[in-house]
Amino acid sequence: MRKKREEDRDNHERWMISYSDFITLLFAFFVVMYATSSVNEGKYRTFGASLSDAFLNKTSSPPKSNRLLPPRPVPESGKSLLAEQRRKKMQGIAQDILSVMTPLVNAGKVRVMQSNIGVTVEINASLLFKSGEADLEPKSVKALQAVAQVLKNDNHDIKVMGYTDDTPISTPSFPSNWELSSARASSVVRLFAANGIDPARMVVEGYADNHPVDSNDTAAGRARNRRVTVMILAAAPVHETAVPVTR
């Protein structure tokens, strides 16, 4: 008679094997997940900064193609050429005015000067007006008309300035030298406008007895200070001392 086989005893620790296998698989799963989700720190910072700018409404720099480029500087050779062309243009104007006013220049009544500011025509007031008046003398009209013919087809701006000596004036028409100097300059401008010069090119300034060119202590000095100056302005004025123009 065969012995009855003993029943196998239950193994109560088998669950630990399954549990350890589960933990191992779970650990491997998280390692894989971490590896696939790792973030490049530099890219993350860039992305984060972009989000911050967007939410804070910060203005980013425009694309390079849309930026306004500064004007390209003119080469020194180009500047020199422009300056030389401007100088020759103004020199031509000065010579033309000198030609039509030669007798008055020789008589010491008119001075023609040129600088980078422009061409200055200094006219003694005794040639233009009676003492204390602002109406042009008939003998001066022809000379001023000749100047207007030189300038009417030009495009430079013109400034006409009136000056007096320091002798006070007080009349119904001219309460002070301010009114007299301005009225005299205005008379010259009106004649220029009547002879074809565009009024938009001209401006009137009265300086009374300010900015004298000679001493007011002598009769000759006071006569020199009573004047009207016509300045034809260059395109790019630069302050410098004017020099007399000669043939």
C-alpha positions as CSV (number, residue, x, y, z in Angstrom):
1,M,0.0,0.0,0.0
2,R,1.5,3.3,-1.2
3,K,2.1,6.0,1.4
4,K,0.0,9.0,1.1
5,R,2.1,12.0,0.0
6,E,2.3,14.7,2.6
7,E,0.5,17.8,1.6
8,D,2.8,20.7,0.8
9,R,3.0,23.3,3.4
10,D,1.8,26.8,2.3
11,N,4.7,29.3,1.7
12,H,3.5,32.5,3.4
13,E,6.5,34.6,2.2
14,R,5.9,34.3,-1.6
15,W,4.1,37.7,-1.7
16,M,7.4,39.5,-0.9
17,I,8.8,38.3,-4.3
18,S,5.9,39.8,-6.2
19,Y,6.1,43.0,-4.1
20,S,9.8,43.5,-4.8
21,D,9.2,42.9,-8.5
22,F,6.5,45.5,-8.5
23,I,8.7,48.0,-6.7
24,T,11.5,47.4,-9.1
25,L,9.2,47.9,-12.1
26,L,7.7,51.1,-10.5
27,F,11.2,52.5,-9.9
28,A,12.2,51.8,-13.5
29,F,9.0,53.5,-14.7
30,F,9.8,56.7,-12.8
31,V,13.4,56.7,-13.9
32,V,12.2,56.5,-17.6
33,M,9.7,59.3,-17.0
34,Y,12.3,61.6,-15.4
35,A,14.8,60.9,-18.2
36,T,12.2,61.8,-20.9
37,S,10.9,64.9,-19.1
38,S,14.3,66.5,-18.2
39,V,14.4,70.2,-19.3
40,N,17.3,72.1,-20.7
41,E,17.8,74.8,-18.1
42,G,18.9,77.5,-20.6
43,K,15.9,76.9,-22.8
44,Y,13.6,76.9,-19.7
45,R,15.0,80.3,-18.6
46,T,14.5,81.8,-22.1
47,F,11.0,80.5,-22.3
48,G,10.2,81.8,-18.9
49,A,11.6,85.3,-19.7
50,S,9.5,85.4,-22.9
51,L,6.3,84.5,-20.9
52,S,7.1,87.2,-18.3
53,D,7.6,89.9,-21.0
54,A,4.3,88.9,-22.6
55,F,2.3,88.9,-19.4
56,L,3.9,92.1,-18.2
57,N,3.3,93.9,-21.6
58,K,7.0,94.7,-21.9
59,T,8.0,96.0,-25.3
60,S,10.6,93.9,-27.0
61,S,13.1,95.3,-29.5
62,P,11.7,95.4,-33.0
63,P,13.1,93.1,-35.6
64,K,16.4,94.4,-37.0
65,S,14.8,94.8,-40.5
66,N,12.2,97.2,-39.1
67,R,14.5,99.5,-37.2
68,L,15.1,103.0,-38.5
69,L,18.7,103.3,-39.5
70,P,20.6,106.5,-38.8
71,P,21.2,108.7,-41.8
72,R,24.4,107.7,-43.6
73,P,27.1,110.2,-42.8
74,V,28.3,112.3,-45.7
75,P,31.9,111.5,-46.4
76,E,34.4,114.3,-45.7
77,S,35.1,114.6,-49.4
78,G,31.3,115.1,-50.1
79,K,31.1,117.7,-47.3
80,S,34.1,119.5,-48.8
81,L,32.5,119.5,-52.3
82,L,29.2,120.8,-51.0
83,A,30.9,123.6,-49.0
84,E,32.9,124.5,-52.1
85,Q,29.8,124.6,-54.3
86,R,28.0,126.8,-51.7
87,R,31.0,129.1,-51.4
88,K,31.2,129.6,-55.1
89,K,27.5,130.2,-55.3
90,M,27.6,132.9,-52.7
91,Q,30.7,134.4,-54.2
92,G,28.9,134.7,-57.5
93,I,26.0,136.6,-55.8
94,A,28.5,138.9,-54.0
95,Q,30.3,139.7,-57.3
96,D,27.0,140.4,-59.1
97,I,25.9,142.8,-56.3
98,L,29.3,144.4,-56.3
99,S,29.1,145.0,-60.0
100,V,25.7,146.8,-59.9
101,M,26.8,148.9,-56.9
102,T,30.4,149.7,-57.8
103,P,30.0,153.5,-57.9
104,L,28.4,153.4,-54.4
105,V,31.1,151.0,-53.1
106,N,33.8,153.4,-54.4
107,A,32.1,156.3,-52.8
108,G,32.1,154.5,-49.4
109,K,28.3,154.3,-49.2
110,V,28.0,150.6,-49.6
111,R,30.1,147.7,-48.4
112,V,29.8,144.1,-49.7
113,M,31.2,141.3,-47.6
114,Q,31.1,137.5,-47.8
115,S,31.4,134.8,-45.1
116,N,30.0,131.3,-44.5
117,I,27.0,133.0,-43.0
118,G,26.2,134.6,-46.4
119,V,26.6,137.8,-48.4
120,T,26.2,141.0,-46.4
121,V,25.4,144.3,-48.2
122,E,25.8,147.2,-45.7
123,I,24.2,150.4,-47.1
124,N,24.7,153.8,-45.4
125,A,21.4,155.3,-44.3
126,S,22.3,158.7,-45.7
127,L,22.0,157.1,-49.2
128,L,18.5,155.8,-48.5
129,F,16.7,158.2,-46.2
130,K,16.5,161.8,-45.0
131,S,17.3,162.3,-41.3
132,G,14.6,160.9,-39.1
133,E,12.6,159.5,-41.9
134,A,11.9,156.0,-43.4
135,D,10.8,156.8,-46.9
136,L,13.3,155.8,-49.5
137,E,15.0,158.7,-51.4
138,P,14.5,158.6,-55.2
139,K,18.2,158.5,-55.8
140,S,18.5,155.2,-53.9
141,V,15.6,153.4,-55.6
142,K,17.5,152.6,-58.8
143,A,20.4,151.0,-56.8
144,L,18.1,148.8,-54.8
145,Q,16.2,147.8,-57.9
146,A,19.5,146.6,-59.4
147,V,20.1,144.5,-56.3
148,A,16.6,143.1,-56.5
149,Q,17.3,142.0,-60.1
150,V,20.3,140.0,-58.9
151,L,18.4,138.3,-56.1
152,K,14.9,137.7,-57.5
153,N,15.7,134.4,-59.3
154,D,17.8,133.1,-56.4
155,N,16.3,130.9,-53.6
156,H,18.3,132.0,-50.5
157,D,16.6,133.7,-47.6
158,I,17.1,137.4,-47.1
159,K,17.3,139.2,-43.8
160,V,17.0,143.0,-43.9
161,M,18.2,144.8,-40.7
162,G,17.9,148.5,-39.8
163,Y,20.2,150.3,-37.4
164,T,20.4,153.9,-36.0
165,D,22.9,155.9,-34.0
166,D,22.4,156.6,-30.3
167,T,20.7,159.9,-30.9
168,P,17.2,159.6,-29.4
169,I,14.1,160.3,-31.6
170,S,10.6,161.0,-30.5
171,T,8.1,161.9,-33.2
172,P,4.5,160.9,-33.8
173,S,5.7,158.4,-36.4
174,F,8.7,157.1,-34.6
175,P,8.5,157.2,-30.8
176,S,12.0,155.7,-30.5
177,N,14.8,154.4,-32.6
178,W,13.3,150.9,-32.5
179,E,10.4,152.1,-34.7
180,L,12.7,154.1,-37.0
181,S,15.1,151.2,-37.6
182,S,12.3,148.7,-38.2
183,A,10.5,151.1,-40.6
184,R,13.6,151.7,-42.6
185,A,14.3,148.0,-43.1
186,S,10.6,147.5,-44.0
187,S,10.9,150.1,-46.8
188,V,13.7,148.2,-48.4
189,V,11.8,144.9,-48.1
190,R,8.7,146.5,-49.7
191,L,10.8,147.7,-52.7
192,F,12.4,144.3,-53.1
193,A,9.0,142.6,-53.1
194,A,7.7,145.1,-55.7
195,N,10.7,144.2,-57.9
196,G,10.1,140.4,-58.0
197,I,11.6,139.0,-54.8
198,D,9.3,136.5,-53.1
199,P,8.2,138.1,-49.8
200,A,8.3,134.6,-48.2
201,R,12.1,134.7,-48.5
202,M,12.5,137.9,-46.5
203,V,12.4,139.0,-42.9
204,V,12.7,142.4,-41.3
205,E,14.6,143.2,-38.1
206,G,15.1,146.5,-36.3
207,Y,17.9,146.9,-33.8
208,A,17.7,150.7,-33.0
209,D,21.2,151.9,-31.8
210,N,22.3,148.4,-30.7
211,H,25.2,146.6,-32.4
212,P,27.1,149.7,-33.6
213,V,29.9,149.2,-36.1
214,D,31.7,152.4,-35.1
215,S,31.9,154.8,-32.2
216,N,28.9,157.1,-31.5
217,D,31.3,159.7,-30.1
218,T,32.0,161.2,-33.5
219,A,29.9,162.4,-36.4
220,A,31.6,160.0,-38.8
221,G,31.0,157.1,-36.4
222,R,27.3,158.0,-36.0
223,A,26.9,158.2,-39.7
224,R,28.4,154.8,-40.1
225,N,26.1,153.3,-37.5
226,R,23.0,154.6,-39.3
227,R,22.7,151.9,-41.9
228,V,20.5,149.2,-43.4
229,T,22.1,145.7,-43.9
230,V,20.9,143.2,-46.4
231,M,22.1,139.7,-45.7
232,I,21.6,136.9,-48.2
233,L,21.8,133.8,-46.1
234,A,23.8,130.7,-47.1
235,A,22.1,127.3,-46.7
236,A,24.3,126.2,-43.7
237,P,25.3,129.4,-41.8
238,V,28.5,129.2,-39.7
239,H,29.5,132.3,-37.6
240,E,32.7,133.8,-38.7
241,T,34.2,137.2,-39.4
242,A,33.2,138.7,-42.7
243,V,35.8,140.0,-45.1
244,P,35.4,142.7,-47.8
245,V,34.8,141.4,-51.3
246,T,37.2,142.8,-54.0
247,R,37.4,142.3,-57.7
